[in-house]
Amino acid sequence: MDNFRKIIEGKDVLLLGPASYLRDKVHDIRFDDYDLVVKINKMVEKLLFSSEEFEIRNDILYHCLDINIPNGDMPYSIRTWINKGVKHLRLTHPPITHYYARNISRFIDLNKELKIPNSIVSRGVFEFVCRESKTSPNAGTIAICDLLSNNPSTLDIKGITFCKTPYADEYRKNIGKKSQHDPDKQVLFFKEIYKNNKNKIKIDNELASILEKVK
């Protein structure tokens, strides 16, 4: 935990989500303005952007480690993460249930030879997000709170809209189906987080428009 805090603390962090509109706006992002670029789940493997810099800036990847093919959670590739420049893998779900523990155990076995640097979101942060959002949180919601808990200088959020806009192609094939992750509850939770951290959090126009409509 201390090592991850050293990575984040005092840094200007860009957190990118999988919203499809980001494809058209990625050229507007000045990656040199950020110390760290953070992505979520399948974004390193699945999303193809015309900007080469977008493809190779993968400093931190937050991943839930789920493999559930019917739900669109395909097997992940640690080698692909390494080849695409991921410097640190942050596991979003601590081993507080058998399911999460099994996911982590499988990852540890797969990572024995490749040894990608990794750490796990603390139980305290994870349980705080679950409790305050009143739902099972998405990886993006967990990433936001976890990054804030490690005291970045700024956290710039782009491409995260809590399922209120389309995802990029093939990011998750069952996005229209009923999910245990209630996006309405998560956006309400984030609105409160944003209100209390406006000195640190920056959001794009799309997310700002969504928050204006939420009461």
C-alpha positions in Angstrom: 0.0 0.0 0.0 2.8 2.4 0.9 4.5 1.7 -2.4 1.4 2.5 -4.4 0.9 5.7 -2.5 4.4 6.7 -3.5 3.4 6.2 -7.1 0.3 8.5 -6.9 1.0 11.1 -4.2 1.6 14.6 -5.5 1.2 13.5 -9.1 -1.0 14.9 -11.9 -3.1 11.9 -12.9 -5.3 11.3 -15.9 -7.9 8.6 -15.5 -9.4 7.5 -18.9 -12.7 5.5 -19.2 -14.1 3.6 -22.2 -16.8 6.0 -23.4 -17.0 6.0 -27.2 -16.8 9.8 -27.6 -13.2 9.7 -26.4 -12.2 8.3 -29.8 -12.9 11.6 -31.4 -11.4 13.7 -28.6 -8.2 11.8 -27.8 -6.2 14.2 -30.0 -7.2 17.1 -27.7 -5.5 15.4 -24.8 -2.0 16.7 -24.0 -0.5 13.6 -22.4 2.7 15.5 -21.4 0.6 17.4 -19.0 0.2 14.3 -16.8 2.6 12.3 -14.7 0.5 9.2 -14.9 -2.1 7.9 -17.3 -4.6 5.3 -15.8 -6.9 3.0 -17.7 -9.5 0.5 -16.7 -10.1 -3.2 -17.4 -10.0 -4.1 -21.1 -9.0 -0.7 -22.4 -5.4 -1.7 -22.9 -6.3 -4.7 -24.9 -9.5 -3.8 -26.7 -9.7 -0.1 -27.6 -8.0 0.9 -30.8 -7.4 4.7 -31.2 -5.7 6.5 -34.0 -3.4 8.2 -31.5 -0.3 6.1 -31.0 0.4 8.0 -27.8 -3.0 7.0 -26.4 -2.1 3.4 -27.1 1.3 3.4 -25.4 0.5 5.6 -22.3 -0.6 2.8 -19.9 1.2 3.7 -16.7 -1.4 2.1 -14.4 -4.2 -0.4 -15.2 -7.1 -1.0 -12.8 -8.5 -4.4 -13.4 -11.2 -6.5 -11.8 -9.7 -9.8 -13.0 -13.1 -11.2 -13.9 -13.2 -13.9 -16.5 -16.9 -14.6 -17.4 -17.2 -15.1 -21.2 -21.1 -14.9 -21.3 -20.9 -11.5 -19.6 -18.2 -10.2 -21.9 -15.3 -10.7 -19.5 -12.8 -12.4 -21.8 -9.5 -14.0 -20.6 -7.0 -11.2 -20.0 -3.4 -11.2 -21.3 -0.6 -10.2 -18.8 1.9 -10.3 -21.7 -0.2 -7.9 -23.7 -0.3 -5.5 -20.7 3.5 -5.6 -20.4 4.0 -5.2 -24.1 1.7 -2.2 -24.1 3.7 -0.5 -21.4 1.6 -1.1 -18.2 3.9 -0.3 -15.4 1.6 -1.2 -12.5 -1.5 -3.4 -12.2 -4.0 -2.3 -9.5 -6.5 -5.0 -8.6 -9.8 -3.5 -7.9 -11.3 -6.1 -5.6 -9.6 -7.3 -2.4 -9.9 -11.0 -1.4 -12.9 -10.5 0.9 -15.1 -13.1 -0.8 -14.3 -16.5 -2.3 -15.0 -15.2 -5.8 -12.5 -12.3 -5.5 -9.9 -14.5 -3.8 -10.2 -17.0 -6.6 -9.7 -14.3 -9.2 -6.5 -13.1 -7.4 -5.2 -16.6 -6.9 -5.6 -17.3 -10.7 -3.8 -14.0 -11.5 -0.9 -14.9 -9.2 -0.5 -18.2 -10.9 -0.6 -16.5 -14.3 1.9 -13.9 -13.2 4.6 -16.2 -11.8 6.8 -15.9 -14.8 6.0 -12.5 -16.1 5.9 -10.7 -12.8 4.0 -7.5 -13.7 4.2 -5.2 -10.6 0.8 -5.2 -8.9 -1.1 -4.2 -5.7 -4.6 -4.5 -4.4 -7.1 -1.8 -3.5 -7.5 -1.9 0.3 -10.4 -3.5 2.0 -11.2 -0.2 3.7 -11.5 1.8 0.4 -13.4 -1.0 -1.3 -15.9 -1.3 1.5 -16.3 2.5 1.7 -17.2 2.6 -2.0 -19.7 -0.3 -1.7 -21.3 1.2 1.4 -21.6 4.8 0.2 -22.6 4.0 -3.4 -25.2 1.5 -2.1 -24.4 -0.9 -5.0 -21.7 -3.1 -6.4 -19.3 -0.5 -7.9 -17.7 -0.6 -11.3 -13.9 -0.6 -11.6 -14.0 3.0 -12.7 -15.8 4.1 -9.5 -13.3 2.1 -7.4 -10.4 3.6 -9.3 -11.6 7.2 -8.6 -11.9 6.7 -4.9 -8.7 4.7 -4.6 -6.7 7.3 -6.5 -8.1 10.1 -4.3 -7.2 8.1 -1.2 -3.6 8.1 -2.3 -3.5 11.9 -2.6 -2.7 12.9 -6.2 -2.1 16.6 -6.9 -4.9 16.5 -9.5 -7.2 13.8 -10.9 -8.4 14.5 -14.4 -11.3 12.2 -15.4 -12.2 11.7 -19.1 -14.4 9.1 -20.8 -16.2 8.0 -17.6 -20.0 8.6 -17.8 -21.4 5.8 -15.6 -23.0 4.1 -18.5 -24.9 7.2 -19.5 -23.2 7.3 -22.9 -22.2 4.4 -25.2 -19.1 2.5 -24.5 -16.4 2.0 -27.2 -17.0 -1.0 -29.5 -16.4 -4.4 -28.0 -15.5 -3.0 -24.5 -18.3 -4.9 -22.9 -20.7 -6.8 -25.1 -23.5 -7.1 -22.5 -23.7 -3.4 -21.5 -27.4 -3.2 -22.3 -28.3 -6.1 -20.0 -29.3 -6.0 -16.4 -26.3 -5.5 -14.2 -25.5 -5.7 -10.5 -23.6 -2.4 -10.9 -26.4 0.3 -10.6 -25.1 3.3 -12.6 -27.6 5.7 -11.2 -26.5 5.0 -7.6 -22.8 5.3 -8.6 -23.3 8.7 -10.4 -25.1 10.1 -7.3 -22.2 8.8 -5.2 -19.6 10.4 -7.5 -21.5 13.7 -7.6 -20.9 13.9 -3.8 -17.3 12.9 -4.2 -16.8 15.6 -6.8 -18.5 18.3 -4.8 -16.1 17.6 -1.9 -13.0 17.4 -4.1 -13.4 20.1 -6.7 -10.0 21.5 -5.8 -8.5 18.2 -7.0 -10.9 16.6 -9.5 -11.3 17.8 -13.1 -14.0 16.3 -15.3 -14.8 16.6 -19.0 -17.9 18.3 -20.4 -19.8 15.1 -21.0 -19.6 14.1 -17.3 -20.3 17.6 -16.2 -23.5 17.6 -18.3 -24.5 14.3 -16.7 -24.0 15.6 -13.2 -26.1 18.7 -13.9 -29.1 16.4 -14.6 -28.6 14.3 -11.5 -30.6 15.1 -8.3 
